[in-house]
Amino acid sequence: MTWQDELQHLDAELAAGRISAEEYRNRRDVALGRAQAQSGPTSGGFPQQDPQSGGFPQQDPQSGGFPQQQPGQADPFPPAFNWGAAAQGVPQPGPQGPQPPAGEESTQIVHNPMLQQPPAQHGGDSESTQVVNLNQAPQQQWPGQQQGQQQWPQQQGWSTSDNPGTPWGDELPPAEHGDTSWMRQGPEVFESAGKSSKGKLVAGLSIGGVLLAGVIVAGVFYFTSGGEEQVPDAQGTTQQQEPPPTTSALPEPPAAKPAPPATSQEVLIASPGGPPHLWNGALDPALLSGPRAGLLQPQQVRDFALQNGFADGWFVGTEGAPRSTLLALRMPDQNTASGLVKKYLESQQGLSTVDELSYQGVQVKSAGNVFRTAYVVHNWAVIIDVGADDKAAAQQQFQTVLGQQLQQSPPTVRE
């Protein structure tokens, strides 16, 4: 058994716990001393140099410029790394560091794979305690190398972190310093989702209940206040919608005669009082559209009568002051006579209605010292026009003539 095999055996015994640390150091020192005695360098660990070489070892020209390896000298290059053996857990050999001289105490440090630290250099006289990781196979060292040759770095073992399934497990952030929800697997995911869903459901129900209560209170307040406000509005609407005074407030004229007059002359009174007018007498369409067209004004009223079947009529008037004009125009029927009366009253622009002098069916218009009216007697349209230089005289004359005419021919339409 070589000294290398003996050291490997000692490492395995110490890792298995079959020998103590003190026994391990003693047997290791013995093996190292025997190995150094076999190599036998006398130059203090460095190869002897030729003074004529300028401080560098002489090289054989046939070696290609590199120093030839002496028989029995260990190969300075480590063997190729075997990935299959590493996956099966077989320890891989590694380079061996410089061996301390025999008889001296030294310390072998087996590094923790989780903490990478630079290899510690120990003096020849130092003593240290070897720390062995039971989860890691012992480090294998290559055969001894001469002092001064380059030392190959030790190969680190696989990571033994909490995530042994991936080589980069040691790069993951510690779970205790962050959110570990992303690391959950299996039923834990559904338990977390269930808790979150329940919390959201409770919060949603609470918010919905508050909103529903607010809507109910607002609705009650709206309908309650709205009903109170509608009462005065209804009263105000009733007051505003009171119908205007009807014609019932006007005085009733004399009762209408059931039988219509026989002629147009019978419709009017004989004379209103005063000098008679030269045109007093009967009217026909030819006269009304010709030389006596001025008796019926304005023109749109005259045109309406002529175009809607005016048959005949009668004129009674006086000259001087006050002046009086009475016309009886027979139309085909009562409706046409009502249309003619309406047309005449609508044409009195600038004249206002005088209710004090009006009757039901008899609307009086006045402006200054002029008073006019028109009404229907069966199928006749009766027109009265009174004017004077003085308003009081004109009004007195109009009231006298209107009273006599209503007694002669009361209105048959009282709207």
C-alpha positions as CSV (number, residue, x, y, z in Angstrom):
1,M,0.0,0.0,0.0
2,T,1.4,3.4,-1.0
3,W,1.3,6.4,1.2
4,Q,-1.4,7.9,-0.9
5,D,-3.6,4.8,-0.4
6,E,-2.9,5.0,3.3
7,L,-3.9,8.6,3.5
8,Q,-7.1,7.9,1.6
9,H,-7.8,5.0,4.0
10,L,-7.3,7.3,7.0
11,D,-9.7,9.8,5.6
12,A,-12.3,7.2,5.1
13,E,-11.8,5.8,8.7
14,L,-12.1,9.3,10.2
15,A,-15.2,10.1,8.1
16,A,-16.8,6.8,9.2
17,G,-16.0,7.6,12.9
18,R,-13.9,4.5,13.4
19,I,-10.8,6.5,14.6
20,S,-10.4,9.7,16.6
21,A,-8.9,12.9,15.4
22,E,-5.8,12.4,17.5
23,E,-5.2,9.0,16.1
24,Y,-5.8,10.3,12.6
25,R,-3.2,13.0,13.0
26,N,-0.6,10.6,14.3
27,R,-1.0,8.0,11.6
28,R,-1.1,10.8,8.9
29,D,2.2,12.3,10.1
30,V,3.8,8.9,10.0
31,A,2.6,8.3,6.4
32,L,3.7,11.7,5.3
33,G,7.1,11.2,6.9
34,R,7.6,7.9,5.1
35,A,6.6,9.5,1.8
36,Q,9.1,12.3,2.3
37,A,11.9,9.8,3.2
38,Q,11.2,7.9,0.0
39,S,11.3,11.0,-2.2
40,G,14.6,12.2,-0.5
41,P,15.1,15.8,-1.7
42,T,17.9,17.5,0.1
43,S,17.4,20.9,-1.4
44,G,14.7,22.0,0.9
45,G,11.8,21.0,-1.3
46,F,13.1,22.7,-4.5
47,P,14.9,21.0,-7.4
48,Q,18.6,21.6,-7.6
49,Q,19.6,24.1,-10.3
50,D,22.7,24.3,-12.4
51,P,24.6,27.5,-11.8
52,Q,25.3,27.8,-15.5
53,S,21.6,27.7,-16.4
54,G,20.8,31.2,-15.1
55,G,18.5,30.0,-12.4
56,F,16.3,27.9,-14.6
57,P,16.4,24.1,-14.8
58,Q,18.1,22.8,-17.9
59,Q,15.9,21.2,-20.5
60,D,16.6,18.5,-23.0
61,P,16.4,19.8,-26.6
62,Q,14.6,16.7,-27.6
63,S,11.8,17.3,-25.1
64,G,10.3,20.2,-27.0
65,G,11.2,22.9,-24.6
66,F,9.5,21.3,-21.6
67,P,11.2,19.6,-18.7
68,Q,11.0,15.8,-18.9
69,Q,9.2,13.9,-16.2
70,Q,11.5,11.7,-14.2
71,P,10.5,8.1,-13.6
72,G,8.7,7.6,-10.4
73,Q,7.6,11.3,-10.4
74,A,3.8,11.9,-10.1
75,D,1.9,13.3,-13.0
76,P,1.2,17.1,-12.3
77,F,-2.0,17.1,-14.3
78,P,-5.2,15.7,-12.8
79,P,-7.2,13.0,-14.7
80,A,-10.3,14.0,-16.6
81,F,-13.5,14.6,-14.6
82,N,-16.1,11.8,-15.0
83,W,-19.7,13.2,-14.8
84,G,-21.2,9.7,-14.6
85,A,-19.1,8.8,-11.6
86,A,-20.0,12.2,-10.0
87,A,-23.8,11.5,-10.5
88,Q,-23.4,8.1,-8.8
89,G,-21.7,9.6,-5.8
90,V,-18.2,8.2,-6.5
91,P,-15.6,10.6,-5.2
92,Q,-13.4,12.2,-7.9
93,P,-9.7,12.5,-7.4
94,G,-8.4,16.0,-7.1
95,P,-5.1,17.7,-7.1
96,Q,-2.9,17.5,-4.0
97,G,-1.5,20.5,-2.3
98,P,2.0,20.8,-1.1
99,Q,2.9,18.3,1.6
100,P,4.4,19.6,4.9
101,P,7.7,18.2,5.9
102,A,7.9,15.2,8.1
103,G,7.7,15.7,11.8
104,E,5.6,18.9,11.6
105,E,2.0,19.3,12.6
106,S,-0.4,20.6,9.9
107,T,-4.1,20.9,9.5
108,Q,-6.2,19.7,6.6
109,I,-9.4,21.8,6.0
110,V,-12.3,20.2,4.3
111,H,-14.4,23.2,3.0
112,N,-18.1,23.4,3.4
113,P,-19.6,23.4,-0.1
114,M,-22.1,26.1,0.9
115,L,-19.3,28.6,1.8
116,Q,-16.5,29.1,-0.7
117,Q,-13.3,30.3,1.1
118,P,-9.8,30.7,-0.1
119,P,-7.5,27.8,1.0
120,A,-5.7,28.7,4.2
121,Q,-1.9,28.5,4.3
122,H,-0.5,27.0,7.4
123,G,3.0,27.2,8.7
124,G,5.1,24.2,9.3
125,D,4.9,24.4,13.1
126,S,1.2,25.2,13.3
127,E,-1.4,22.9,14.6
128,S,-5.1,22.9,13.7
129,T,-8.1,20.8,14.0
130,Q,-9.5,19.0,11.0
131,V,-13.2,19.7,10.3
132,V,-14.8,16.8,8.4
133,N,-18.2,17.1,6.6
134,L,-19.9,13.8,6.9
135,N,-22.2,14.6,3.9
136,Q,-19.2,15.0,1.6
137,A,-16.8,12.4,0.4
138,P,-13.2,13.0,1.5
139,Q,-11.1,15.1,-0.8
140,Q,-8.7,13.1,-2.9
141,Q,-5.2,14.4,-3.4
142,W,-2.9,13.7,-6.2
143,P,0.6,12.3,-5.6
144,G,3.1,14.6,-4.1
145,Q,4.6,17.4,-6.1
146,Q,7.9,19.0,-5.7
147,Q,8.1,22.3,-3.8
148,G,7.6,25.3,-6.1
149,Q,5.4,23.6,-8.7
150,Q,2.0,25.1,-9.4
151,Q,-0.8,23.6,-7.3
152,W,-4.1,22.7,-9.0
153,P,-7.2,24.1,-7.3
154,Q,-9.3,21.6,-5.5
155,Q,-12.6,20.6,-7.1
156,Q,-15.7,21.5,-5.2
157,G,-18.3,18.9,-4.6
158,W,-22.0,19.2,-5.5
159,S,-24.1,21.6,-3.5
160,T,-26.0,20.2,-0.6
161,S,-28.5,23.1,-0.2
162,D,-32.2,22.7,0.5
163,N,-32.8,22.3,-3.2
164,P,-30.7,19.3,-4.2
165,G,-32.6,18.8,-7.4
166,T,-30.7,21.5,-9.3
167,P,-27.0,22.5,-9.4
168,W,-28.1,26.1,-9.0
169,G,-30.0,25.5,-5.8
170,D,-27.6,27.6,-3.8
171,E,-28.4,30.6,-5.9
172,L,-32.1,30.7,-4.9
173,P,-33.0,33.4,-2.3
174,P,-33.6,32.2,1.2
175,A,-37.3,31.4,1.9
176,E,-37.4,33.1,5.2
177,H,-36.5,36.5,3.7
178,G,-39.3,36.7,1.1
179,D,-42.6,35.4,0.0
180,T,-42.7,31.6,-0.2
181,S,-46.0,31.4,-1.9
182,W,-44.3,30.7,-5.2
183,M,-42.7,27.6,-3.7
184,R,-45.9,26.0,-2.7
185,Q,-46.9,22.8,-4.4
186,G,-49.7,20.3,-4.3
187,P,-52.6,20.8,-2.0
188,E,-51.0,23.9,-0.4
189,V,-51.8,25.9,-3.5
190,F,-55.5,25.1,-3.3
191,E,-55.6,25.8,0.5
192,S,-54.1,29.3,-0.1
193,A,-56.5,30.0,-3.0
194,G,-59.4,28.9,-0.9
195,K,-58.5,31.2,1.9
196,S,-58.0,34.1,-0.5
197,S,-61.3,33.4,-2.2
198,K,-63.2,33.2,1.1
199,G,-61.7,36.6,2.2
200,K,-62.7,38.2,-1.1
201,L,-66.2,36.8,-0.8
202,V,-66.7,38.1,2.7
203,A,-65.4,41.5,1.7
204,G,-67.6,41.6,-1.3
205,L,-70.7,40.6,0.7
206,S,-70.0,43.3,3.3
207,I,-69.6,46.0,0.6
208,G,-72.7,44.9,-1.2
209,G,-74.7,45.0,2.1
210,V,-73.6,48.5,2.8
211,L,-74.5,49.7,-0.7
212,L,-77.9,48.0,-0.5
213,A,-78.6,49.7,2.8
214,G,-77.6,53.1,1.4
215,V,-79.9,52.6,-1.7
216,I,-82.8,51.7,0.5
217,V,-82.3,54.7,2.8
218,A,-82.0,57.0,-0.2
219,G,-85.1,55.6,-1.8
220,V,-87.2,56.0,1.4
221,F,-85.9,59.6,1.8
222,Y,-86.6,60.4,-1.8
223,F,-90.1,59.1,-1.9
224,T,-90.9,60.6,1.5
225,S,-89.6,64.1,0.7
226,G,-91.1,63.9,-2.8
227,G,-94.6,63.2,-1.6
228,E,-94.4,66.2,0.8
229,E,-93.2,68.5,-1.9
230,Q,-95.9,67.4,-4.3
231,V,-98.8,68.7,-2.2
232,P,-98.1,72.5,-2.6
233,D,-97.3,71.9,-6.3
234,A,-100.7,70.3,-6.8
235,Q,-102.4,73.2,-4.9
236,G,-100.5,75.8,-7.0
237,T,-101.5,74.0,-10.2
238,T,-105.1,74.0,-9.2
239,Q,-105.0,77.7,-8.5
240,Q,-103.3,78.4,-11.8
241,Q,-105.7,76.3,-13.8
242,E,-108.8,78.0,-12.6
243,P,-111.0,78.6,-15.7
244,P,-111.4,82.2,-16.9
245,P,-114.8,83.9,-16.3
246,T,-117.4,82.5,-18.7
247,T,-120.1,84.4,-20.6
248,S,-122.4,83.6,-17.8
249,A,-121.1,86.7,-16.0
250,L,-122.5,88.8,-18.9
251,P,-126.1,89.9,-18.6
252,E,-128.8,88.0,-20.5
253,P,-130.3,89.7,-23.5
254,P,-134.0,89.5,-24.2
255,A,-135.4,86.1,-25.0
256,A,-134.9,85.1,-28.7
257,K,-138.0,85.0,-30.9
258,P,-138.6,81.5,-32.3
259,A,-139.8,82.7,-35.7
260,P,-137.4,84.5,-38.0
261,P,-138.3,87.9,-39.4
262,A,-140.1,87.9,-42.8
263,T,-137.9,90.5,-44.4
264,S,-134.6,92.2,-43.7
265,Q,-136.4,95.5,-42.9
266,E,-138.2,93.8,-40.0
267,V,-134.8,92.9,-38.4
268,L,-133.8,96.5,-37.7
269,I,-135.5,99.4,-35.8
270,A,-137.2,102.1,-37.8
271,S,-134.8,105.0,-36.9
272,P,-132.1,105.5,-34.3
273,G,-133.0,109.2,-34.0
274,G,-131.4,112.0,-35.9
275,P,-131.3,113.2,-39.6
276,P,-131.7,110.1,-41.8
277,H,-129.0,109.0,-44.2
278,L,-129.5,109.2,-48.0
279,W,-128.7,105.5,-48.6
280,N,-131.3,104.2,-46.1
281,G,-133.1,101.2,-47.5
282,A,-132.6,97.9,-49.1
283,L,-129.2,96.4,-50.2
284,D,-128.3,93.7,-52.7
285,P,-125.0,92.2,-53.8
286,A,-124.7,94.7,-56.7
287,L,-125.1,97.7,-54.5
288,L,-122.8,96.3,-51.8
289,S,-120.1,95.6,-54.2
290,G,-120.7,98.9,-56.1
291,P,-121.7,102.4,-55.1
292,R,-122.5,101.5,-51.5
293,A,-119.5,99.3,-50.8
294,G,-118.5,101.8,-48.1
295,L,-121.3,100.8,-45.8
296,L,-119.6,97.5,-44.9
297,Q,-116.0,97.9,-43.9
298,P,-113.3,96.7,-44.0
299,Q,-113.0,95.0,-47.3
300,Q,-112.2,91.5,-46.1
301,V,-115.5,91.5,-44.3
302,R,-117.4,92.6,-47.4
303,D,-115.6,90.0,-49.5
304,F,-116.5,87.3,-47.0
305,A,-120.2,88.3,-47.3
306,L,-120.3,88.4,-51.1
307,Q,-118.3,85.2,-51.5
308,N,-120.4,83.2,-48.9
309,G,-123.9,83.8,-50.3
310,F,-125.0,87.3,-49.3
311,A,-128.7,87.5,-50.5
312,D,-130.0,90.9,-49.4
313,G,-130.0,93.4,-46.6
314,W,-131.2,96.6,-45.1
315,F,-129.5,99.8,-44.1
316,V,-130.7,102.4,-41.4
317,G,-128.4,105.4,-40.7
318,T,-128.3,109.0,-39.5
319,E,-126.0,111.9,-40.4
320,G,-124.6,114.5,-38.1
321,A,-123.5,114.0,-34.5
322,P,-123.9,111.6,-33.1
323,R,-123.7,109.3,-36.2
324,S,-125.5,105.9,-36.2
325,T,-125.3,102.9,-38.7
326,L,-127.4,99.7,-38.6
327,L,-127.0,96.8,-41.1
328,A,-129.0,93.6,-41.5
329,L,-127.3,91.2,-43.9
330,R,-129.1,87.9,-44.7
331,M,-126.9,84.9,-45.3
332,P,-127.8,81.4,-46.4
333,D,-128.0,80.0,-42.9
334,Q,-127.2,80.7,-39.3
335,N,-123.7,79.2,-39.4
336,T,-122.7,81.5,-42.3
337,A,-124.2,84.4,-40.5
338,S,-122.1,83.5,-37.4
339,G,-119.0,83.3,-39.6
340,L,-119.7,86.8,-40.9
341,V,-120.2,88.2,-37.4
342,K,-116.9,86.6,-36.2
343,K,-115.1,88.0,-39.2
344,Y,-116.3,91.5,-38.5
345,L,-115.3,91.4,-34.8
346,E,-111.9,90.0,-35.5
347,S,-111.3,92.9,-38.0
348,Q,-111.7,95.6,-35.4
349,Q,-108.0,96.1,-34.8
350,G,-107.2,98.6,-32.1
351,L,-110.6,98.3,-30.4
352,S,-110.9,96.6,-27.0
353,T,-113.8,94.6,-25.6
354,V,-116.1,96.5,-23.2
355,D,-117.8,93.9,-20.9
356,E,-119.9,96.6,-19.1
357,L,-121.8,97.1,-22.3
358,S,-121.8,93.5,-23.6
359,Y,-124.4,90.8,-23.4
360,Q,-124.3,87.1,-23.9
361,G,-123.8,86.6,-27.6
362,V,-123.3,90.4,-28.0
363,Q,-119.6,91.5,-27.7
364,V,-119.0,95.3,-27.7
365,K,-115.8,96.8,-29.0
366,S,-114.7,100.4,-28.3
367,A,-111.9,102.8,-28.9
368,G,-112.2,106.5,-27.9
369,N,-115.5,107.8,-29.1
370,V,-116.4,104.8,-31.3
371,F,-118.6,101.9,-30.2
372,R,-119.3,98.8,-32.4
373,T,-120.9,95.4,-32.0
374,A,-122.4,92.5,-34.1
375,Y,-124.6,89.5,-33.4
376,V,-126.7,86.8,-35.0
377,V,-130.5,86.7,-35.5
378,H,-131.3,83.4,-37.2
379,N,-129.6,83.7,-40.6
380,W,-129.0,87.5,-40.4
381,A,-125.9,89.3,-39.2
382,V,-126.8,92.5,-37.4
383,I,-124.1,95.3,-37.2
384,I,-124.3,98.5,-35.1
385,D,-121.8,101.4,-35.4
386,V,-122.1,104.6,-33.3
387,G,-119.6,107.6,-33.2
388,A,-119.6,111.1,-31.9
389,D,-117.3,114.0,-31.1
390,D,-117.6,113.3,-27.4
391,K,-117.1,109.8,-25.9
392,A,-119.8,110.2,-23.4
393,A,-122.3,111.3,-26.0
394,A,-121.2,108.4,-28.2
395,Q,-121.6,105.9,-25.4
396,Q,-125.0,107.2,-24.4
397,Q,-126.2,107.0,-28.1
398,F,-124.8,103.5,-28.5
399,Q,-126.5,102.2,-25.3
400,T,-129.9,103.6,-26.5
401,V,-129.7,102.2,-30.0
402,L,-128.4,98.8,-28.7
403,G,-131.2,98.5,-26.2
404,Q,-133.9,99.2,-28.8
405,Q,-132.3,96.8,-31.3
406,L,-132.1,93.9,-28.8
407,Q,-135.9,94.4,-28.1
408,Q,-136.6,94.4,-31.8
409,S,-134.5,91.3,-32.7
410,P,-132.9,89.4,-29.7
411,P,-129.8,87.3,-30.6
412,T,-130.3,83.6,-31.3
413,V,-126.6,82.7,-30.8
414,R,-125.3,83.4,-27.3
415,E,-121.8,82.1,-27.2
